[in-house]
Amino acid sequence: MTRAMGAAMRRIHVGNALSAFGLGFTVPYLYVYVAQVRGLGAVTAGMVLAVFAVAALIVLPFAGRAIVRRGPLPVLLAALVTAALGALSLGLSGSAVSVLLSSAALGAGQAVMQPALATMIVDCSSSGTRSRAFAMQFFLQNLGLGVGGLIGGHLVDADRASSFTLLFSLEAAIFLLLVVVMATVRMPHSPRVEDAPRSAKGSWKQLLGNRAMVQLCVLGFVLFFACYGQFESGLSAYGVEAAGISTSALGTALAANTLVIVAAQFVVLRFVERRKRSRVIASVGLIWAVAWAVAGYAGLGNGSQEMATAAFVSTYALFGLGEAMLSPTLAPLVADLAPTGMAGQYNSAFALVKQLALAVGPAVGGPLGASLHAPYVVVFLLFSLGITVLALRLGRLLTEAQDHPSAARSRVVAQGGAPTGHAPAQV
């Protein structure tokens, strides 16, 4: 990595931390703000959360094409300005229509930030440094979300609408500050895509023709559906209804998840970098299967309330361990599957799959976790084992450079050649 690439990467990491901070700053309080503070009711608040997700689903298919054609930095700056306008108008909105339009702008802007930042990481890293770069991204995102949520919770007061106006205004200011920071980034020259499809339809057709990428998207949907899509919906409902978990214990469980990620991220990285990516993902499926079995004990076992609470907190901690293993694995694999210059399209496609899973997961898991406790645990334990099966199948479609890049580089060095890695592997 050159000095210029290192300087760009540092600014990109600042962007990841600030964007996550802004997300954690306001999103947990959207429901309270719309339903209670503005007095628009639970139905409108639910629609706001739905619009927030739907806006992301609408813009992501176009974001990848824009990143490929214009570059990730202009797209990121446009997304930041859009999110800033959405946050500011949301804090000033008093009617249902204005609240819905503002949340759509905020949701669309925040959705596009992630593939744009991920593509910038790809452009500023080599295959040898990419896993560590994405591990740092995940670490900073979790740190930003946690700190943002903590500070936001101390700023707001449900009895004072002005406190929420201040909150959203500060979020808008953070995004505009990030515009200034990211505008100073000097990106390395991106390779020109000579044979890139001229239309969005053609680029998606090309992506769908990549069997390994399609398999990874299927695997990604199951991963996000069975874990992230359950955190604040099905799993929390199951904990409260089946295990009798208090709200404070639920907060402790979420904190344990973040603590494990922060503590284990770079320790786990050493383990992950030396092993095949497909097998790392397969082992995450087994870890999460154990997590669901522990959750089953918490809600269906005959132990004391203290044992049930400890088991439930352990479930979230085990999920955090799996997340720490995935962060330096999934995103670099997406980058290595992308043809030269098409990383933006592939990152956006994978972000779209994630968003779909996060939309479907709560809708399925929430009612199931609240009422059908044993089936809920069994279903998601089987989903976790399915992750292991899908990951091993994916490994058969990957080249050695894609599945085990450290071994491929070692072989090149041993043969007397220069290590490769400045361009993504071709599929």
N, C-alpha and C positions, 0 to 999 in steps of 0.2 A: 504494500500500500504506500503510495506516494504521500508527501507532506500535504499536498493540496487535497487529496482524497481524505486524509485523516482530519483535516480542518473541516471539510464538508460533513464528514460523519459525526463530528462532535455537535455541529449545529442541527443535524438531523435528529440526534438523540435528544437534544433540547426540545425540538419540535414534538417528538413522541411524548416526552414527559409533560409538556404544557398542554397538548391536545387531550391527553388522558386526564390531566388535572381539571380542565374545563368540563369534560364529560362527567367526572365524579362530583364536580362542584354543584351541578344543577339537576341532572337527570333523576337522582333518587327522590327529589322533592317535587317533581312535575305533578304527580297525582294530587298531593296535598294542595299545591298552589292553585291548580285549576278547580278542583272540586270544592275546597273549603275557603281558601283565601279570596278567590274571585267569585265564589258562590255559583259556579256554573254546573255543579252536580256531578255525580259519579259517572253518568253516561258520557258526558262531554270529556271528562278526564280520561275515561277508557278510550274514547275516540282519539284523543291527543296522543296517547301511547301507541295506538294502532297506526296513526298517521306518521308518527316518528319512524316506525319500522317500515311502513309501506313506501315512504319517500326514499329510503335507502334502497329498497328493492327496485325502484323505478330508475334511479340514476346510475346504479352500479354497472348495468350492462353497457351504458354509454361511456362510463368513466375510463374503462380499459382502452377503448378506441382513441379517446382524447389523449390519454397518456402516451400511447404509441405515436400519435401524429404530432402532438405539441410538446411532449416531454413531461415528466412528472412535476417539475417545479411550477410552471404556469398553472397547471391543473390544481396543485396544492394551494397556491395563492388564491385562486378563484374560490375554492372550497372554503378557505378560511374567512374570506370576506362574506360569503353567503352565510356561513355559520354565525359570524359576528352580527350581521343584520337580523338573522332569525332570533338570536338570543336577546338582542336589545329590544326588538319589537315584542317579543314574548313577555318581557318584564313590564311593558307599557300597555299590554292588551287587556281589554276589559270585556270583550264580547266573544262568543263562541267562534265566530268566523275568523276573527283576527288571531285568536289563540291557535286555531287549527292551521292557518296559513303560516304563522310564525314557527310552529313546531315542525311543519314540513320543510321549511328552509333550514332550520337547525339540524334536523335529522339528515337531510340530503348532504349538507356541508360536512358533517361529521363522518358520514359514511364514506365519502370520497377521500377524506384525509388518509385513511389507513392504506389503501392500495397505492396511493401516490407516495407516501412515506416509505412503504415497503420497496417500491421500485427504486427510489433514491438510494436505499441501502444496497440494493443489488448493484446499481451503477457505481457505487463507491466502495465496493468490496470485491474480493476474489473468492474463489471456492474455498480457499484456505482460511479466510477470515470471516466468512459469511455466517457460520453457525454462531460464533461468538458475538457478532454484530446483532443478530436477531435475538440471541439470549439477553443481551443488554437492552434491546427494545422492549422485550416482554417484562423484564425487571422494572424498567422505568415506567411502563404503562401501569403496572400494578401499584407501584409506589405512588404515581400520580393520581390514580383512581382513589386509593385509600386516603391520601392526604387531602385531596379535593373534597371527598365526602365528609371527612372529619371537620374541615374548616367550614364548609357550607352548612353543616348541621348546627354549628355554633353561631352562625350569622343570622339564620332565619328565625322568624317568630310568626307562628300561624295567626296571631292577633294583629300583626302589622304588615299590611300589603307592601309598605315601603321597604321592608327588609328583603322581600323577594325581588323588588325592582332593583335594589342595590346588588343583589346576588347575580341577576341576569346581566346587569350592566358591567359588573366586574368580569363575568365570563366573556362578554363581547370585547372588553378591553384586553383580556388575555389573548384572544384570537387575533386582534389587531396588532398586539405586540409581537405575536408569532409571525405575522406577515412581515414585519420589519426585520426580524431575525432571519427568516428563511430567504428573504430577498437578497441577503448578503452571501448566500451559498453559491459557490462556483462549482457547478457540476462538471465532471469529466465529459469529454465528447462522447456522445452515445453513438453506437454503430448504426449506420443507415440500413433500413430494412428494404433491400432491393426487391424481394419477392413478396412483400406483404400484401394481403388482399386489399383492394381499393375500397371495399364496402364493409360496413359492420357485419352484414350477413355473411360475407366471405370470411372474415376473421373468426367469427364464431364457428363456421363450418370447419375451418382449419383446426381450431382448438378441439372440436368434438371428434376430429379424425385422429387425435393423439390418444391412443388407448390407455397409456399409462396415466395421462392427466385426467381422463374420464374416471378411471378407477380411483385415483387420488381424491377426486371430488366426491365420489360416492362414500369413500372412507371418511373424508372430512365431514360430510353431512352427519354420518353416524356418530363421529366423535363429538361434534358440537351439540347434537341432539341429546346424546346420552349423558353429557356432563354439563356444559355451560348452560344449556337450555333448561336445566332442572334446578340450578342453584337457588334462584329466588322465586321459584314457582312450586313445582312438584315436590322437590326434596324438602323445602322449608314447610310446605303444607303437611307432608308426611310426618316430619319431625314434631310439629305442633299437635297434630291430631292423633297419630299412632304412638309416638314416644312421649308425649306430654312435655315437650321441650318448651321452656320459657323463652320470651323474646330476648332476654339478656343472654341466655345460653346460645340462642341462634346467632346473636351478634358475636359471641365468643367463637363459634364455629367458623363464621366468615373471616374473623381475624386470624384464626389458626390456618385457614387456607392461604391467606396472604403471607403470613409469617413463614410458612413452609416454603412458599415460592421464593421469597426474598432470601431466606437462609440457605436454601438448597440449590438455587439456580446455577451458580458457577462451580459448585462441587459436582453437581450432576453433569455439567457440560463436559468435564474431563472424561466421564464414563461414556457419554453419548458420542463424542467425536471419534472414538476408537471402534465403534461398532456400526453394523449395517443399519441404515435408517429404517428399513422395513421391520427389522427385528426390534428396534427400539420402540416403534409404534405398537408392535405386537405385544411387547412387555407392558406397555401402558394399559392395553386392554385387560391384561391379567390383573394388574394393580387395581384398576377400577372395578373389576369383578369382585375382588376382595373388599373394596370399599362398599359396594352394594350389599355384600354379605354381612359386613359389620353394621350397616344401616338396618338390615333385616333384624339383627339381634337387638338393636336399639329400640325398634318399634314393636317387634313381635316376640322378643324373649321375655323370660320371667324374672329378670334381674331387678335390682333396686332402681330407683329413679336416678341415683348418682351414677350407676353403671350405664344406664341408658343414655344419660347426658354425655358421659365420657366416650361412649361408642359413637354417638352422633358427631361429636367434635372430631373424633378420629377419622370419620368418614370424609369430612371436608379436608382434613390434613392429607389423607391419601390421595384425594383428587388433586390437591396442590402439588404433590410429588409428581403425579402424571403430567400435569400441566408444565412443570419445570423441564421435564424430559421432552415434551413436544415442541416447546418454543424454539430450540435450536435445530429442530428436525424438519417440521412441516414447511415453514416458509423458505428455507434454503432448497428444499426439494422442489417446490413449485418453481423457483428461479432456475434450477438446473434442468427442469423439463421444458422450459420455455425456449423456443428458437431465438437466435440473436435478435435483440431489439424488440421482442414481444413480451418482455417481462410484465409490462403494465397491463396487457390484456389478460395474462394468466393470473396475476395478482388480483385483478378485479373479479375475474370469474370465481376464484376461490373465496374472495370476500362475499360474493353473492351467495355462494353455497352456505357460508357461515351464517349470513343474515337470514336465509330461509330456515335453517335449523333453529336459530334463536327465536324465530317467529312461531314455528310449529311446536317446538319443544314445550313451552309453557302451556300452549293450548291443549296439548295431549296430557302432559305430566301433571298439570295443576289439579284437574278434576280426579285423575286417577290416584294421585298421591294423597288427596284429601279424604277419599272414600274407600277405595279398593286397595288396602294397604299391602297385603301379601302379593296380589298380582302385580302391583306397581314395582315392588322390589325384584320379583322374578323376571319381569319383562326387561328391566334395565340391566339386570345382571346378564341376561342373554345378549342384550345389545353390546355389552362390554366384551363378552366372549366373541361376538361377531366382529368387533374391531380387530381382535387378534387374527381371526381367519382372513379378513379382508387385507390386512397388512402383509401377511405371508403371501397371499396371492399377488399383491402389488409388487412384491420383491421379485417375482418371476418376470415382470415386464420391464424392470429397470436394468440399465447397464451398470457395470461395476463403478464407473465414475459417478453415477447418480445415486447409487445405493450405498456405496462405501468409498467416498471421495478420498479419505485419508490413506487408504490402502492403495488406491490408484496413483496418488501422488508419490507415495513411497516407492512404488514399482518404477515409475518414470525416473526418479532420482537414482535408484539403484542401477538403472540401465545407462546412466550417464547423461540423461536429457534434462532439460529445464522443466521444473514443475509447471504444469498447466493450471489454468483456473481463472484467467481474466475474462473468459467468455463462457457463457452458459453452455452446457453440453447440448448437442443437437439431438433431436428425436426424429 
